[in-house]
Amino acid sequence: MNTPPRISCVILCHNYGRYLDRAIASCLEQEPGNFTLHEIVVIDDGSTDETEAVCHRHEGKIKVIRRSRKGFGQTLTDVFLLSSGDWVVPLDADDWFHPSKLRVCAETMRGDALFIEHWENVVDSHGNPVLREPHPGGSTSTLLVRRDAALSLLPVNNEIFFHALREAGRGVALRDALTFYRVHPRSMTDRSTPGASQDYRADVCMALADRLRVMRDEPPSWATGRRLRRISSHFRALAHSHSVEAALQRKDRLSAARTIPGMLTATIHARGPMTPWLRSLSSAITGRPRVRLAASPDQQVNS
């Protein structure tokens, strides 16, 4: 790309007004680099707290879209439908960006790259570190996606849908921790109920696998039909892996064991490594989940 990429930062907010000011400021205060900050958009998804007042303080610097509550999936879909930059950078309103995020990531926005992910600093509700070291990303606030590629995957119900671009060989992974990811009791994901988070991830991965299977008939520009078949199987195997984990967290070893054959079949079709399947098999045999639930949501982090 000869001209600097135009970047849209889009903030998803539902009743996170207490955190929103920091999220907006982190977009406005980005270090200069080889990019154009095309727009900063806040999608206010039916908030009833101070969100509107916070947005008003930044009037003239941001674009605000207010509407009745539609939920996370539709809001994430609208992140790409309602923005117009070459690259779209979503941000959950309870998180915030490192000042160097766009500058660092813009250096990789060239060639065949359609998807960028980076690591994150995990913090609690007050912004204090939860982990000593940065944590691998993959969540909404750690992704940057080419808008035209994202449109081919819409509608979505979770950011995992865009991981398909990585599996297609069109992704860039950075180890820089460029987002502060906040874990708190009012986070969207239930991290304290045994199996709840993993069940949700399993449902998302299975929905993505089904979507990619349908897309094989008319494949997008970033993957062939054959490649989509393998990627679909990869996410089907991943869904089974999450289901095994969910069952073990609920101490249901029988359900976990019943899921193992489906995970093996999907792994073979995906031509993926056997290590994840062996780990799930080992967990099912021993009855030990791989992710430990913590007493406080501030202490629980899933990759």
Secondary structure, 3 states (H helix, E strand, C coil): CCCCCEEEEEEEECCCHHHHHHHHHHHHCCCCCCCEEEEEEEEEECCCCCHHHHHHHCECCEEEEEECCCCHHHHHHHHHHCCCCCEEEEEECCCEECCCHHHHHHCCCCCCCCEEEEEEEEECCCCCECCCCCECCCCHHHEEEEHHHHHCCCCCCCHHHHHHHHHHHHEEEEEEEEEEEECCCCCCCCCCCCCHHHHHHHHHHHHHHHHHHHHCCCCCCCCCHHHHHHHHHHHHHHHHHHHHHHHHHCCCHHHHHHHHHHHHHHHHHHCCCCHHHHHHHHHHHHCCCCCCCCCCHHHCCCC
